[in-house]
Amino acid sequence: MTHFLNNKNVHYLLGGEIDATRLFVPYDNLLCDFLNDLSLQLRKCEVASSYPDVITFAFWCRRANIARLKEEYSSSHARLGLGTVFHITPSNVPVNFAFSFCFGLLSGNANIVRVPTKAFPQVDIICFAIAKVFENNDYREIKLRTAFIRYKQNEEITRLLSMDCNGRIIWGGNETINKVRQLPMPARSVEVLFSDRYSFCIINAILLNALEQSDLNRLVEGFYNDTYLMDQNACSSPHLLVWLGKESSMAKDRFWKTLSEVILEKQYRMTHAGASDKYVQFCNDAIELDNLHDVKVYGNTLYCITLNELPSNIDEYRGSCGYFYEYETEDLKCLSHIVNNSYQTLTYFGTDREYLLDFVVDNGLLGIDRIVPVGQALDIGVIWDGYDIVKSLSRIIDLQ
Amino acid sequence: MFNLDSIIDVAPYSLNKSEKNALYDDAFFALTQHHYENCKPYRKILNALSVDPSIKQDVTNIPFLPVRIFKEQDLKSVEEFQVVKTMTSSGTSGQRPSKIFLDRDTSKNQTKVLVKVICSFIGKKRLPMLVIDSKVVLKDRKQFSARGAGILGFSMLGHDVTYALDENMNLDVEIVEEFYRKHEESDILIFGFTFMVWEFFYKKLKELNKKLPLDNGILIHGGGWKKLEEKSVDNNTFKSKLSRVCGIKKVYNYYGMVEQTGSIFMECEAGYLHSSIFSDVITRREDFSICDLNEAGVIQLLSLLPKSYPGHSILSEDSGIIHGEDDCQCGRLGKYFTVQGRIKNAEIRGCSDTFSEQ
């Protein structure tokens, strides 16, 4: 089967016709070698070194990491990829497309990846590196099964690409998912959807307060990376900070003050539009939230709304560009009734992770798919959003 | 309480910086207290900001409301029964329109101030008036669109008010020709929204290859340049091309918004927008600190008029530059400035937008 679109609106950055007549076993050695070579290629590329997101990706691809994933993967059944996977990746995150490609590849599939429309240098750097690795004839089989394409939003093209793919990954949001879902795929095909999600953070106030300033700085930098790096718009970026403990005002003050210093230090660039959005949200909150207790504003880059009570629809209150809600409690239980299936990542500090896991499992919560330390909210992986992507995009050959 | 009548007879561009500051410090102290006492949502915002309106402070420290809040909340500082008109902005597609509640006083003051400001540019004599729009926008007299309100407000300045467009937005050349023949001897006031004038008047005349002898016309237009910017039409292009099809030489742009109807900012002969004694501008940086002269920032608009709704200090979503105060070459006192257009929409980062980008 071939999937080449001869359409003037589709630009092929890499590859063309896809030959998906043969598939790979997930984590096939060839795939692991290829990713390691890609990692080396990117790490020796001088231009790439100035893009932290590219470097993060390069480190993710390296042999040791993929080997670790392979070990964690362990399937009791024989598996193979599904066929051709069509990826619709976010238009506003530069390297997400590359991770998506890797997930599709490691599952054993041929991949058609729609890259961001916007001309991010990261896209060119990564595509160039892949092309370079493809020069090695050992990877011919992968090369034949890979295409990176760019096109402006165009339903007809998306329809043609969906028509005969065996898997489709859509990186949200809900509106996109609903639109693309109207476009049919073959009956036996699989969809992996990343819808809009909500994330929050739990911090143990007493333990935070006990931190030396240098350790606190490190923690807060982690929180900064979880939030400000993506203007708080990533689905795993927290909007709410739950303080575990009582009379935690000292811990809170230290935390927010340190954060405001880190923001300065990192030279976070506030835009007029971001400032305006936050101010509108603040005014709406002041009017609508009956349980608003206090507001802290640090030089417009950081708003924090202190709540006396958590409304059950708190997941509808989402900040951007540094706009947070905080709430103090002694008992996590008060959260169990409000966690719905839009809750994705819980970042934590100073609480036992097993305890948090038990909290989710024992209470049979509808949401929370990830529990990770503060600083790792954006670390994407093959297990994401509650799915094992590699298993979702491969099939089992059952042997009795 | 501050009363607009106390300054309504003062010439609109006659107060210097220190006189105006004194006026605004007093008036804004009173207005802010008035809205604080009479508008609960406004009170909640000030409380959340820990602002005590009973402490008098510099006008630059008085909180502003973001203009978008008038789309998202119903804000009024009078009782429901005192509302005589509700004005709505057109609102771009998918957005809720702004809702502005007017009582008799505020509504009357808007008209008075508009007339004062415009007359200082075109003289006190009422002129025959041609409106580059269609009568249909005035259908509902209780529920005003910004466009309708603008037309009605400006109509106070003219007589024999004639609409140049039919209900399908087609230029009725016959009506226009009859109108200027009738008023050959007089100056003519022409009013319209910038985009409408361009799209349905200029372009139509050009298409028909028709030249109208409107050399004695005075055009006042406003409503924003967004749609024309997309077509790369700036103020100079607008003026010169328009003059080519109808000989018009006096063309005044104005800047204003439905949230502060009446106290508009008129463009002077030197090409700058001017704040009158009824209004003022401040430009602010991303952290809301005040910009220096000639530094671009987001425009904050002050108006002495809003009493029935808390719109006396508004943060717009436009970017502008204040070029000076009291020293414009046109001779008018007050701040003078230019508008750059809308603040750039932040490039949204995050993974929730795979489809919408074009």
Contacts between the chains, C-beta under 8 A, distances in Angstrom:
chain1	res1	chain2	res2	distance
A	88	B	354	5.4
A	88	B	355	8.0
A	89	B	354	6.6
A	90	B	350	7.5
A	90	B	351	4.3
A	90	B	352	7.7
A	90	B	353	6.4
A	90	B	354	5.1
A	91	B	353	5.8
A	91	B	354	5.6
A	91	B	355	7.9
A	91	B	356	7.9
A	91	B	357	4.2
A	92	B	347	6.8
A	92	B	348	5.7
A	92	B	349	5.5
A	92	B	350	6.4
A	92	B	351	7.6
A	92	B	353	5.3
A	92	B	357	7.2
A	93	B	349	6.7
A	93	B	350	6.9
A	93	B	351	5.5
A	96	B	351	6.3
A	117	B	357	5.5
A	117	B	358	7.7
A	118	B	357	7.1
A	152	B	358	5.8
A	153	B	355	5.8
A	153	B	356	7.4
A	153	B	357	6.5
A	153	B	358	5.9
A	170	B	354	6.8
A	171	B	351	5.3
A	171	B	354	5.5
A	172	B	351	5.7
A	172	B	352	5.3
A	172	B	354	6.5
A	173	B	351	7.7
A	173	B	352	3.6
A	173	B	353	6.5
A	173	B	354	7.4
A	175	B	355	6.4
A	175	B	356	7.2
A	176	B	353	7.7
A	176	B	354	4.7
A	176	B	355	3.5
A	176	B	356	7.5
A	179	B	355	6.0
A	180	B	355	7.3
A	194	B	351	6.9
A	196	B	352	5.6
A	230	B	349	4.7
A	230	B	350	5.1
A	231	B	346	7.2
A	231	B	348	7.1
A	231	B	349	4.7
A	231	B	350	6.6
A	232	B	350	7.7
A	233	B	348	5.9
A	233	B	349	5.4
A	233	B	350	2.4
A	233	B	351	7.6
A	233	B	352	6.3
A	234	B	349	7.7
A	234	B	350	5.0
A	234	B	351	5.9
A	235	B	350	7.4
A	235	B	351	6.0
A	235	B	352	6.8
A	237	B	350	7.6
A	270	B	286	4.3
A	270	B	287	6.5
A	271	B	286	6.4
A	271	B	343	7.8
A	271	B	344	7.1
A	271	B	346	4.5
A	272	B	286	5.7
A	272	B	297	7.9
A	272	B	298	5.0
A	272	B	319	6.8
A	272	B	343	3.9
A	272	B	344	7.0
A	273	B	317	7.9
A	273	B	343	5.4
A	273	B	344	6.3
A	273	B	345	5.2
A	273	B	346	4.0
A	274	B	286	7.7
A	274	B	346	4.9
A	275	B	286	5.1
A	275	B	287	7.3
A	275	B	288	6.8
A	275	B	298	7.7
A	276	B	66	6.1
A	276	B	68	7.5
A	276	B	298	6.9
A	276	B	315	7.0
A	276	B	317	5.9
A	276	B	343	6.6
A	277	B	346	7.5
A	279	B	66	5.0
A	279	B	288	8.0
A	279	B	315	6.9
A	280	B	66	4.6
A	280	B	68	4.8
A	280	B	69	6.1
A	280	B	72	7.3
A	282	B	48	7.3
A	283	B	45	5.3
A	283	B	65	6.5
A	283	B	66	6.1
A	283	B	69	4.9
A	283	B	73	7.8
A	284	B	69	7.1
A	284	B	72	5.9
A	284	B	73	7.1
A	285	B	48	7.7
A	286	B	41	7.9
A	286	B	44	4.9
A	286	B	45	4.5
A	286	B	47	7.4
A	286	B	48	3.8
A	286	B	49	7.8
A	287	B	41	4.3
A	287	B	44	5.3
A	287	B	45	6.7
A	287	B	73	5.8
A	292	B	48	6.6
A	295	B	48	5.0
A	295	B	49	7.3
A	295	B	50	8.0
A	299	B	287	5.4
A	300	B	286	6.7
A	300	B	287	4.2
A	300	B	288	5.7
A	301	B	287	7.4
A	320	B	348	8.0
A	321	B	346	7.4
